Each structure stands twice: as structure tokens, then as C-alpha cells.
Amino acid sequence: MSQSPYDSSQPIVGIVMGSDSDWSVMEAAAEVLDEFGIPYEADVVSAHRMPEDMIEYGKKAHSRGIRVIIAGAGGAAHLPGMLASVTALPVIGVPVRLKNLEGMDSLLSIVQMPAGVPVATVSINGARNAGLLALRILGSGTDSFARQVHDDLRQFSQDLRQSAMDKGAALRASVAEAKAKAAAEHEAEESTSSTRPAPAPEASSEPQAYVP
């Protein structure tokens, strides 16, 4: 049995992007992998400015031990699709939002792949989900490493559920407190108004009949 990547510094996930300016988005994928102790590599591989290097990266990734590629790109975002065309590894595309078109150009460039060249595409700037999807791919096997990743992901899901439940409990408590406060203020107002002396009747301006 091969050494578990948990005990190795050999990267098994490749995080690549078209420009170093994309790192502010793609770092979220790296942070997820760090949380789970998964070794990764990160690099700039531009589909348009360094096409030969991009093709070489895609072709050699598997032989270097990479199992999943996470590729982020913005605008005419061809990097994920081009990598998927030269490797049999799963490629996860992250559309990076640019100042124009709010990232829709990036999303459509990545998600509209022709039949036969699949790219798993997450939401615009969704690098964290890309990291989690890479973990699910790594945890889909049957060896001890995959089982460990799968177990860690199950624990992650349980923690996520507990976090949501805690937020719900906090919200319910906050609403109940607000209602109790409003009810107390209303009761205090009613109590104050009931102890006030009744106002004297106003004198009638209508003429009164004479009674001898």
C-alpha cells in the first residue's frame, strides 16, 4: 500500500490560475485543503500567455502524482477547459469575477464545454467549494487514504449542521427575547395608563335648559 498523502509532502491537488491576481480568490481552495491536511501545489499557468507551459502542465500532472486539478480563470476563461482537453484527471473550474460583467463571462467560458471534455464548474469566485469538491473526489476511493478523507468530510458535514443549528437556536432566542421585551414594555404602558386619574369632563359649550 502506498504511503498516505496525509504523511507526505507530495502534492496531490494542483491549484492553477491564469494570473497571480486570481490568488485572492483561489486561496480559499488552498485554505480548505490545509484544513484537511491535503498537500497541494499552486502556480500561474496562463492558457493565452503561456500555452505550451499550460499543455505541459496538464499532460504531466498525473505522472507527478496530481489527482485533481482546480483551475481558476477570469474573462475569456479557457484555462480549465484547455487543461481538461489534455489530461484525464478531473478538472474543477473556478470562474473568477472581474470588474466587467460581474464574472458572468468567466462562468460561461468555463461551464459551456463541448461534449467529451467535462469540467466541473463551481459558482463565481467559489474556490472554497472547489476545494471541498476536490476532497470529495479524493474521498471516493476504497483505500485507507480515501476512507480517511471520506470520514473527515462526514465530520465536516456534521460540524456544518451543528453550526447551522446553533445559529437557529441563537436566532430563536433573540426573537423570543425581543418579543418578551416588547410585551413587558406594553404591559408597563398599560399599567401606567390605568393608574392615571380620569380627566375631568369638559364643559359643554351648548346652552343649558333653565330648571326653576
N, C-alpha and C positions, 0 to 999 in steps of 0.2 A: 504493500500500500504506500502510495506517495505521501510525502510529508504534508501535513495540513498547512495551507497558506496562513492560518492563524499563527503558526510558529515560524513563518518565513517572511523575508522582506521582498520576495519576488512578486512584483505587481501582477494581479490577475484581472484588473479592470483598467482600461485606458480611457482617460478623460482628455479629449482634444477639442480645440476650438479654432475658429478662423482668425482670431486676433486676441492679444493679451487683454484688450479692453473687455472681452467677454468673461474674464475670470471673476469679475464681481458677481456675475450670475452663476457661473459654473462651479464656483467654490462651494455652493450649497450641496452639490453632489458629493464632493470630496468630504465635506463635513459628515454626511451620513455614513460614508464608508469608514471614516475614522471612528464614528460611534460604535460600529460593529467590528472594528479591528480588521478591516479588509485592506490589504495593500493595493495601491493603485499608482499609476503614473499620470502626469499631467503635462501637456505640451501644446504648442501652437502649430497647427497643420492647416494651412490655408488651401482650399480647393482651387482658388483662382490665382494666387500669387506664388504658390509652390506646388503645382500639380504633380510633378514627378515624385516629390517627397511624400505627398499625400498618398499616392498609389503604392509607394514602397511601404509606408506605414501600414496600410490596410492589408497588403499581401503578406507581410512578415509578422503581424501582430500575433497570430495563433502560434507560430513557431517560437515566439518569445514567452509564451505562457499566458498571454492575454485571453480571457474567456468572454468578456463583454466589452463593447466599446460604447462610450457615451460621447456623442458629438454635438457641440453647440455651435450655432451659426446664426447670423442675422442678415436681413435683407435678402439678396439672392442666395439663399442659404443652401448651397449644393453639397456642403461637406458630408453630412450624414448619408445622403443618397449615394454619393460617389464612393464613399468607404464601403457601403453595403454592396456595391457592384463589384468590388474586388476582394471581398472576404466572405466566408461562410459563417463568420461569427455574428451573433445578434448585435445589432446596432440600435441604440436608442438616441433619437434626435431631440435636441432641446432648442426650440425657436427662441432666439434672443431678441428682446424688444429693442428697436432703435427709435430715434426721435420721430421718424416719419412713419405713418401708418400704424403706429402703436403695436408693432410686431406681427400684424396680420400677414405682411409679405413674407416674413420668416416662417410663420406657421404653414402657409400654403405651399411655400417652396419645399418644405420638408415632408409634409403629410401626403402630398399628391404624387406618390411614387407609382411607377408603372408596374403592372402585374409581373411577378417573378423576382422583384427586388424589394423585399419588405424592409421598412424602417418603422420601429415602434416610436411613435411621436407623443410627447407629453405636452402639457399646456405651455403657453408663452411664459418664459422665464421659470419653467417648472423643473429646475435642476434637482431639487430635493426629491421629487417623485421619481426622477430618472435614476437617482442613486438607489432608491428603495426598489424600483423595478429591476435594476441590476442585481440586487440582493435576492430577489425572488427567483430570478433566473439561476443564480448560483446555488440557491437552496432547493432546486427542483430535482437534483440527482439523488442517488442512493448511497453514496459513500459517506464516511463519517463526517467529512467537512460539510457536505451538503445538508446532512441531518442537523449539524450544529447551527448552520445558518438558518435552517427552517425553524428550529426551536427558538432561536433568538428573535426571529421575526414574529413568531407566535406570542412571545413575551412582549415584544414591542406593541403588538395589536392589543394585548390585554392592558398594557400601560396607557395606550391611547384611549381605550374605552373608559378606563378608570378616570383619566383626566377629564373626559367629556362628562362623566357622571358627577365628578367633583364640581365642575363648572355649573352643571344643572342644579346641584344641591345649593351652591352658593347663590345662584340666581333666585331660587325659590325662597331661600332665607331672606334675601334682600327685599323681594316683593312682599313677603309676609311682614317684615319689619316696617316697610313703608305703609302698608295697609293699617297695621296696628297704630302707628304714629298718627295717621290721618283720622282714625276712629277716635283716638284719645283727644285730639285737638277738637274734633266735632263735639264730643261729649262735654269737654270743658266749656266750649262756647254755649252749648245748651244750658249747662248748669249756671253759668254766669247770667244768662238772659232770664232764667226763672227766678233768680234772687233779686232782680232789679224791681223797685216799686213801680206799680202800674201808673202810667201817665195820667194826669188829671184830665177830665173830659174838656174838650174845647168848648168855649162859649158859643152858643148858636147865634148866628147873625140874623136869623129870621125873627120877625116881630112876634111877641108872645101875646096870647089872648088874655084880656083882663078878667080876673076872678074876684068878685066883691067879697 
